[in-house]
Amino acid sequence: MLRYLMAGAAALVIAAPAAATNDNSGYVGVEGGILFPKSQSVNGDVVFTTTAPGGPVNFATTGIGSVKYKKGLDLDFVGGYDFGMFRLEGELGYKHAKPKTFGPNDAFVTAINTGAGTSFTSATDFGINNSTTVYSGMVNALLDLGGNGGIGGYVGGGAGYANVKQFGNSHSGFAWQLIAGAYAPVSSNVDIGLKYRYFRGPSNGGSETFGFTVPAGAVCGPTGATFTCSPGTATFSNDGRFSSHSLLASLAYSFGGVAALHQAH
């Protein structure tokens, strides 16, 4: 992803007109691009409706696999103040992604099939198909590099509060991020740019349930020691943190009059 940012910065150098910097002024901007969520570990358990000696055996909560996500959407609105080599800004963000694959391990699948007479496989998604949505409010501190009359860059980080909706629940808490970017002026008040971000959200606490039934005519247990199959519920949870990489395009407007904006969000 870093090579994309560097390539974009090189393109900005070639295409951008020269303009004066605009320190000590406020700015607003919008940015949007591709979200690359990191995979997340999934815990699972199985509870059968009916258990008895020699019958279905519950499966205790343990790690059973991971869920991977498709590329998603990352959108932000920013507003801040440029002090020169240092910028301070507020950011309102929205992220959204859908699951791509979920592969539970064989032990988990076998536990359900053995007790309920079902025929699930490790390719079954067990209803883990809800989208993940993140709303965030962050404060970013950025070190501005270059930008005197043309191309520039910045690095920094931010901290704030985020709400993550996934695994059938919504959880909120502290979040942080790392940022790097490049920018160039296109007019006396407007900059365009490219931005990379690593985001790490609050601890998860949600869970999703999947109810299973006994197929007609199912027989459970080994030959000569069969038992009555039982329906039940599988529960999936995650106690880690949502994290992601993003590559964003940005457009920003400076309130500093005729001078070009000294940043690119």
N, C-alpha and C positions, 0 to 999 in steps of 0.2 A: 504493500500500500504506500510505503514511503516513496518508492520510485515514481508512483503516479503523481504524488505531490511535487516531487522535484521536477518532473517533466512539465507539469502544469506551470510551475514557477518559471521555468525556462521560456515557455510560450508567452507568459506575461511580460517577460523582459523584452521579447521581440516586438510584441504588439502594442505595448502601453506607451502613451505619449509622456514626455517629461512634464512635471508640475511641481510647484512648491509644496512643502509639507505644511501641516496645519496643527501645530501643538496648541495646548491650552484651549481646547474647545470640546464641546459635546458631540456625540454622534449616535445614530441609530442604524440598525441593519437587520437584514433577514438572511438566513442561510438554510440550505437544504441539500440532501444527498442520500447516499447509500449507507445503510446500517448493516454491520457484520456482527451479529450476536455470537458470543462464545457458547459452546455446548454446556449443558448443565447436568450434573449427576442427579439421578432419581432414586429415591428410596421407595420400597413397596412392602405391603403386607397383605395377607389373605386371611379373612375370617369366614368360616363356614357357619351356616345357620344351625346345623345340627352336628355335634361332635360326640363321639362315644368311643370307648376302648375298641381298638381295631378298625375304627372308621376314619373319616376325614380328619386330617391334622392341619391346624392353623399354621400359617407361615408368618414368623415374626418379622418385624420391620428391619430391613437391611438394605444395603445398596444393591440395586438390580440392573442398573444400566445408565444410559444417558440419553438426553433429548438434544437433537441438533436442529438449528433453525435455518430457514431460508433467509436470503438477503432481505432487509427491511427498509423502512423509511425513517429518516431523521430530519426534523425541522426545528428551527430555533428563531426566536426574536431576541435581539440584543440592544442594549442602550448603555452608554457609558461616557467616560470623560478621558481625553488624551492629555496627559501631563507632560508629554515629550517622549522620553525613553521608557515611561511607565504608563500603563493604562489600567483603569479599573472599570469593570462593567458588570451589569446584571444580565441574566440570561433566563428566558423561559423556553423550555424544550419539550418536544413531543417525539417519542420513538414508538415504532410499531413493527412487529415481526410475527410470522407464522411458523409453527414447527415444520420441520422437513422430514425427519425420521426419528423413531423411538424404538430401541431394540432391547427389550427385557431379557435377562439371562435365562438359561434353560431351567435352572432350579426353581425360579418363580413360576414359569409356565407349567412345569411338571407338577408343582404343588396344586395348581388349580385343576389341571386335567385329571390328576389322580383322585382328587376328592369329589369332583363334580361330573366326571365322565365326559368332559368337553374335549375339543380338539384344537385348542389354540396353539399358535406357534410363536416363535420369537419375532415374526414379521407382523404380528397383531399389534395395533397401536393402543388398544384398550381405552379408547376415548381421550388419549392425550393429544388433542388436536386443537385446543383453544389458543387463540393468539395471545401474545404478550404485548402489553401497552405500558409505557413509562411516561409520566408527567414529572417535570423537574423544574425547580427554581434554584439557580446557581449564582454565585458571585465569583468572578474570575479576575485574577491579577496577572497581567501580561507584560513581559519585557519586549519592547519594540526595537527591532534591529534594522538599521538602514532606512530606506524610504525617503531620503533627501532628494527629491526631484524625480523619483521613479519607483522602481521595484523595492520592496521591503519585505521583512519577515517578522515573526514574533514567536515566542515560546512562553509557556506559563502553565497555570493550573487553576482549578476552581473547586469550591466546596459549597454544599447546600443541602437541600431537602428534596427527596424524590418519592413518588408513589408508583409502585410496581404492581400491575394486575396480571397474575398468572397462576396456574395450578388451582383454579377455582377460588381464589382469594385475592384480597388487596392488602398490601403491606407498605408502610411508609417509614422513612427514617433518613439518616445521614447518607449522603452520596458525595463522591469526589470525582475529579477528572483531570487529565493531562491534555494539553493543547499545543499544537504547532501549526504555523500557517505561513502563507506568502500572499502578497497583495500588490496591486498596481493601480494608479489613478486612470480614469477614463474621462474625467472632466475636472473642473476646479473644485467640485464638491463631492464627487462620487468615486468610490473605489470598487474594484472587483477583486476577488481572491479565491484561494483554495485553502481548506482547513482540514487538519487531521485531529481526531479526538479519541482518547481512550476514556471510557466511562465505567464507573463501578458503583452500583446501586446498593440499597440497604439489604439486610439479611432477609431471606425469604421465610415464609411461614405458612404458605398455602398448601392445600391438598385437593386432589380430585379423586372421586370414587367411581368404580365401575362394578355394577352388579351383574352377576352371571347366574344362569339357570341350568338345570339338568336337562340334557337333550332327551327326547322320548326314547325309551328303550335302553338307556345307558346302564351299563353294569360297571361297578367300581370294585377295585381290589383284585388281587391275584386269583388264579384258578384254585378253587377249593377253599378260599377265604374271602369271598366277596362280601361287600357291605353296601348299605343303602347310600347312594350318591346324595350329595347335599348341595343346594344353591349357596350363594354367599356373596361377599363383597370384597373387592380388591381396592386398596387405597394407595394412591401415589402422592409423594410429597417431595419437597426440596427445601433444604435448610441452608443452602449456599446463598450467593449473591448474583444478581443479574449483572453481566458485564458485556461490553461491546467495543468494537472499533467503528469509526465512521470516517467517511471522506465526503466533504461538503464543499459546495460552491457558495460564495457569499457576495452580497451586494450591500454597500454601506453609504450612508449620507452624512456629511459633516455640516454642523451649523456654524462653521468658522468663516463663512463668507466666500471670498474668491479663492482662498488657498485650498489645495487638494487635501483630502482626508489622509491623515498619517496612520492609517490602519486599514485592515481588510477583513471585516466580519460581515 
